[in-house]
Amino acid sequence: MNAPYRDADFPRCLGCQQPIRTEGESLHCDACGASLVSLAALTATLRADTKLPAVVTFTHERPDAAHCPRCTGAMLRCRIDVQLEGTHAHTWRSLLRCPTDGVWFSREGLAKFNALVERKAAKEYKRELGPRAHGLFTIR
């Protein structure tokens, strides 16, 4: 783990304004648990969790006053839509995203988003298996 720098120029959390640290391609706030997750890391996680090809797109984009903690560019308020073969999962709440660095999630926001996508994937598997599926391959 990289310890955050303590000077004023180091990136700060959008929520609590505490210093944030780099964790792989992401930025993470130890104080509140928020994260800036790159699109590549988000897509890879969704594909690994659902075992389905996932295509992430952004809808309802509009400018926001927040600035990216990594590049200091303007962030956009948006909703995320994830295409999963025969279905899609989308957020009802808007999130912040930097066009170059990724999506900003609160601690609960990332967990809720992953749970939503996993539920949609489970429904897709169940639909593909059909009503007569049972045993080890049934998803309930």
C-alpha positions in Angstrom: 0.0 0.0 0.0 1.2 3.5 -0.8 0.9 6.0 2.0 -0.7 9.3 0.9 1.5 12.3 0.7 0.8 14.9 3.3 1.3 18.0 1.1 -1.4 20.1 -0.4 -0.7 19.1 -4.0 -1.5 15.4 -3.4 -5.0 14.3 -4.6 -7.7 14.6 -2.0 -11.0 12.7 -1.7 -14.0 14.3 -3.3 -16.2 13.4 -0.3 -14.1 14.0 2.8 -11.2 16.0 1.4 -8.6 13.6 3.1 -5.5 12.6 1.1 -6.0 9.5 -1.1 -3.6 6.8 -2.2 -2.9 4.9 -5.4 -4.0 1.3 -5.4 -3.2 -0.3 -8.8 -5.1 1.8 -11.4 -7.4 3.2 -8.8 -7.3 5.9 -6.2 -8.6 5.0 -2.7 -9.5 7.1 0.3 -8.8 5.3 3.6 -10.8 7.8 5.6 -14.2 7.2 3.9 -13.6 4.3 1.6 -14.4 6.1 -1.6 -12.6 5.1 -4.8 -11.8 6.4 -8.3 -12.0 3.2 -10.4 -10.7 3.2 -14.0 -13.0 2.0 -16.7 -10.7 -0.9 -17.6 -10.6 -2.1 -13.9 -14.4 -1.7 -13.6 -15.0 -3.7 -16.8 -12.5 -6.4 -15.8 -14.1 -6.8 -12.3 -17.6 -7.1 -13.8 -16.5 -9.7 -16.3 -14.7 -11.7 -13.6 -17.7 -11.5 -11.2 -20.4 -12.3 -13.8 -18.6 -14.5 -16.2 -20.4 -12.6 -19.0 -19.0 -10.1 -21.5 -19.7 -6.7 -20.0 -19.8 -3.5 -22.0 -19.9 -0.3 -19.8 -21.5 2.9 -21.2 -22.4 6.2 -19.7 -25.8 7.9 -20.1 -27.4 11.2 -18.9 -24.0 12.9 -18.8 -23.8 16.5 -17.7 -21.0 18.8 -16.4 -20.3 18.9 -12.7 -18.4 21.4 -10.5 -16.2 18.5 -9.1 -12.6 18.0 -10.4 -10.9 14.7 -10.9 -8.5 14.0 -8.0 -5.9 12.5 -10.4 -5.8 14.8 -13.5 -7.8 17.8 -12.0 -10.0 17.8 -15.1 -13.7 18.6 -14.9 -15.9 15.6 -14.0 -19.2 14.6 -15.4 -22.3 13.5 -13.5 -23.7 10.4 -15.3 -25.4 7.1 -14.9 -23.7 3.8 -15.8 -25.3 1.2 -18.1 -23.8 -2.3 -18.3 -24.7 -4.5 -21.2 -24.6 -8.2 -20.3 -25.5 -10.4 -23.3 -29.4 -10.5 -23.2 -29.9 -7.9 -20.4 -28.5 -4.7 -19.0 -28.0 -3.2 -15.5 -28.1 0.6 -15.0 -27.8 2.8 -12.0 -30.7 5.0 -11.0 -28.5 7.4 -9.0 -26.0 9.5 -10.8 -22.3 9.1 -10.3 -19.2 11.3 -11.0 -16.8 10.2 -13.8 -13.7 11.6 -15.3 -13.5 11.0 -19.0 -9.9 9.9 -18.7 -9.5 8.4 -15.2 -12.7 6.6 -14.3 -15.7 6.6 -12.1 -15.9 7.9 -8.5 -17.7 5.6 -6.1 -18.5 6.0 -2.4 -17.7 2.9 -0.2 -21.4 1.8 -0.4 -21.8 2.9 -4.1 -19.3 0.4 -5.5 -20.7 -2.5 -3.5 -24.3 -1.6 -4.5 -23.3 -1.3 -8.1 -21.5 -4.7 -8.1 -24.5 -6.3 -6.4 -26.9 -4.8 -9.0 -24.8 -6.2 -11.9 -24.5 -9.6 -10.2 -28.3 -9.8 -9.7 -28.9 -9.0 -13.4 -26.3 -11.6 -14.4 -28.0 -14.2 -12.2 -31.3 -13.4 -13.8 -29.7 -13.8 -17.3 -28.3 -17.2 -16.3 -31.6 -18.3 -15.0 -33.4 -17.2 -18.2 -30.9 -19.1 -20.3 -31.3 -22.3 -18.3 -35.0 -22.3 -18.7 -37.8 -23.4 -16.3 -36.8 -27.0 -16.2 -33.3 -26.4 -14.9 -32.5 -27.9 -11.6 -29.7 -29.3 -9.5 -26.3 -27.6 -9.5 -27.1 -25.4 -12.4 -30.2 -23.7 -10.9 -29.7 -20.1 -9.7 -32.3 -19.0 -7.1 
